[in-house]
Amino acid sequence: MTRVVVVDDQTLVRQGIRSLLEIAEVDVVGEADDGRAALDVIASATPDVVLLDLRMPRYDGIWTLQRLRELGVETPVLVLTTFNDDVLVLEALRAGARGYLLKDVTLEQLTRAVRTLAGGGTLIAPSITDRLLRAIRSGPSPSGAPPGQELTERELEVLRLVAEGYSNREIAGALFLAEGTVKNHVSTILLKLDARDRTNAVLRALHEGILP
């Protein structure tokens, strides 16, 4: 059976998810009501997948994702939330979430997502993906070339790390570059992709197939 930890600040929600998953033969091996408690539960229960709400008091879902990444925890995280905000979706994905579903999903959709992540895959609700991609302005880059065509290998490396949520300082450390050099690369990437900010650059790169 797939082993799951449920992280949600509402006791009734956690109990409901546990009951539903157990019907589908998914084993809930732990629960937590915020991110701080989740770290301990995940460490002791070693689940296959973490179901994580985003909006929680004290230590929320984004904090939890960031902390798990800092600790090197590779357990896949499926965000399960009521919040359908584009910025929040992107923030969660950049912080390391491997899946994103809204709480109005069916039990079949939820269990399929859990098993997909446990098997090494990713899953984002199609409605969310479609909306994010429609938000991208598809105009050509200033040079007239297709977006991303002019990116150098180094710029692609920087862009991949930007997509993973790395700061300029973290990118500099990962690639053994000066932070000022990274800033210059990011500025060039924004220009070449005709993007207004880092998030828009990542969306455009995903839309154009520059990033997987």
N, C-alpha and C positions, 0 to 999 in steps of 0.2 A: 504493500500500500504506500501511496505517496504521503509523505509526512509534511505537515504544514504548521506554521505558527501564525496566529491571527493577532494583529496589532490594531486596536481600535479603542478609543476612549469610552465608548458606550457599551456597558455590560450587556444590555439586551441584544445589541447588534452582534457582539462576539458570540453570545450563546446561540443566536439564530444561525449564524454562519457555521458554527460548530455542528449544530444539529443537521443542517442541510448537507454539509460535506460528508458527515458520517453516513448519511443515507446513500451517498454516491461512493462509499468505500474509500474516502480520503481521510487519513488519520490526523486529527488535530492534536499535536503533541505539546502545545503551549499557547498561552495567551499573554498579552501585555496591554496596558492602558495608555502608555506613552513610549516615546523613543528610548528614554533612559532604561526603563524596565525591559524594553524589547531587546536591547543589547545583551542583557544577562540571560534572558530566556533563549535567544537564538544560540548563544554560546553553549548553553547546557543541553538544549534539546536537539541541536544539529539537524534542523529540518531540511527538506528538499526545496521548499518554496516558502517565502514569507508573504502573507497578505497584509498590506499596509495601508491604513487610512492616512490622509495627508493633514487634515486640520484637526490637531489635538492640542490641548493645553500643555504648557511647559515645553516639552520636546516634541516637535511635530514631525511629519513624515519626511520633509526635505532634510531636516537636521539628521534624522535617522539614516537616510540614504547616504548623506555625506559622511557621517561617522562610520558607517559600515565600510565604505570605500577606503577611508583613511586607515581603518583597522585591517584591511586586506581580506575582509569577509566576502567570499564569492557566491554565497547563497543567492539565487535569483529572487528578485523582489517584484511582486505583482501589486501595483497600486490599485486599490479598490475603494472608490470614493464617490461622493455625490457631486464633487466640484468638476465642472466642465469648462473651466477657464483655460484658454489657449496658453497664456503665459505660465500658468501653473503646470500644465501638461509638459511643456518644454523644459521647465525647471526640474521637474521630476525625472524626465528622461536624461537630461544632462547630468543629473546627480547620480545616475546609475540604475534607475528602474528598468526592468526588462519587459514589463508589461503595464498596461494602463486600461482599466475597465471602470465603468460607472456601476453604481449599486443597483441599477434597474435591470441588470443582466439576468438571464435565466440560470437555473442550477446547471443545466447542461453546458451553457456557455462558460460559466465559472469553472467547472471541473475540467473542461477542455483546455481552458487557459492555464490552469494549474499544472496539468499534465504536459502541456506544451513547454512551459518554462522548466519543469523538472527534467524534461528531455533535452534541454539545451537551447530551446527556441525562444522567440520573442513574440509578443502578441499585444497589439494596440487596437482598441475598438475601431472598426472601419469608419464610423461616423466622425471620430476625432481626427483620424489620419486625413480623410477627405477634406475636412474643414480647414485643417492647417495648410494643406497643399493649395487649396483654393485661395488662401490668403496671400500667397506669394505673387508678387507682380512679375509677370513673365516677359517684360521688355528686355531687349538686348543690352549687353554691356556697353559701356561708352565707346569701346573700340569697334563695335559692330560684330565682334566674334561671339560665338555661343558662350554662355557663362561657363567659366571654369576651364575653357580651352587653353588659356594663357597661364594657368597656375603652374608654377615650377614644382619640382618634387619636394623641395623644402616647404613651400607654401602649403602643399597638400598635407604634409606631416603636421604642420601647425594647425591647419583646419580640422584635421581628425581629432587633435587634442582639444581644440575649442569645442567641438561637438560633444566631447566627453565631459565637458564642464570644467576643464582646467583653467586656472587663472594665467595671466601672462607670466607671473613669477614661477608658477608650477611648470609651465611649458618651457621656460628658460632652463629650469633645472633638469627636465626630462631630456631636452635636446642639447644640453651643454652650450647654451647661447646666452648672450647678455640680454637682460630684460628689455633694454632699449631696442635691440635687434628684433625681438619678438613683436614689440609694439609696431615696428615698421612693417613686419610681415603681415600683421593683422590689418593694418591700414591698407596695404596693397591688396590683400584678399577682398576687403570690403569694396574697394574701387573696382577690381576686376569682376566681381560678382554683382556689381551695381546694388549692393546691399546697404541698408541704413545703419545696421548694427550687427553684432555678433550672432544673435539669434536668427535674424533674417538671413544672414549668410549661410548658416547651417541649414535652414529650411530650403533655401534656394539650391544648395548643393545636394540635398536629398532629392529634391524635385527633379533636378537635372541628371541624377544618377552619378554625380561626382563622388558622393559618399554612399556606402551601402545602407 
